[in-house]
């Protein structure tokens, strides 16, 4: 695990992120005391091709009950959602 002081992390943040992208962890130190750790994100979260969009359109239609698809103005939708406020 690589270590970096806060100052080094501020000045070389993009270089530290490149290390993290390669799978390495970076520990950030303040006066030789660990204060943070930068770790790689889960690969599945970063891959947009892993997102399952099946059924998304049906969920939206159910949520809006067809209001947005028929050209209802945003003013009308907002007034309906706000109610008596």
C-alpha positions in Angstrom: 0.0 0.0 0.0 1.4 3.4 -1.0 1.3 6.2 1.5 1.1 10.0 0.9 0.9 13.0 3.1 -2.1 15.3 2.8 0.1 17.8 0.9 1.4 15.2 -1.5 -2.2 14.0 -2.1 -3.3 17.6 -2.8 -0.5 18.2 -5.3 -0.5 14.8 -6.9 -4.1 13.8 -6.7 -4.4 12.7 -10.4 -1.3 10.5 -10.1 -2.7 8.9 -7.0 -6.0 8.2 -8.7 -4.1 6.5 -11.6 -2.5 4.2 -9.0 -6.0 3.5 -7.5 -7.4 2.8 -11.0 -4.7 0.1 -11.4 -5.9 -1.5 -8.2 -3.5 -0.1 -5.6 -4.6 1.4 -2.3 -3.3 4.7 -1.0 -3.2 5.7 2.6 -3.3 9.4 3.4 -1.3 10.6 6.4 -1.4 13.7 8.6 1.7 14.0 10.7 2.5 10.3 10.3 -1.1 9.3 11.4 -3.4 7.6 8.9 -6.5 9.8 8.3 -7.9 8.4 5.0 -7.6 5.6 2.6 -8.3 5.8 -1.1 -9.3 2.4 -2.5 -10.5 1.2 -5.9 -14.2 1.2 -6.5 -16.0 -2.0 -7.2 -15.5 -2.8 -10.9 -19.2 -3.5 -11.5 -20.2 -0.1 -10.3 -17.9 1.6 -12.7 -19.0 -0.4 -15.8 -22.0 1.1 -17.4 -22.5 -1.9 -19.6 -23.3 -3.9 -16.4 -26.4 -1.9 -15.7 -29.6 -3.8 -16.3 -32.0 -1.4 -18.1 -34.7 -4.1 -18.9 -38.1 -2.9 -17.6 -36.9 0.6 -17.0 -39.4 2.1 -19.4 -42.3 0.2 -17.8 -41.2 1.5 -14.4 -41.2 5.1 -15.7 -44.7 4.7 -17.2 -46.0 3.2 -14.0 -44.4 6.0 -12.0 -45.8 8.8 -14.2 -48.9 7.0 -15.2 -48.5 8.2 -18.8 -48.6 11.9 -17.8 -45.2 12.8 -19.3 -45.7 10.8 -22.5 -48.9 12.7 -23.4 -47.2 16.1 -23.4 -48.5 17.3 -20.0 -46.7 20.5 -19.1 -44.4 20.6 -16.1 -46.5 23.3 -14.5 -49.5 21.0 -14.4 -47.4 18.1 -13.1 -45.8 20.2 -10.4 -49.1 21.6 -9.3 -50.5 18.1 -9.0 -47.5 16.9 -7.0 -47.6 19.9 -4.7 -51.2 19.6 -3.9 -52.4 22.2 -1.3 -49.0 23.6 -0.5 
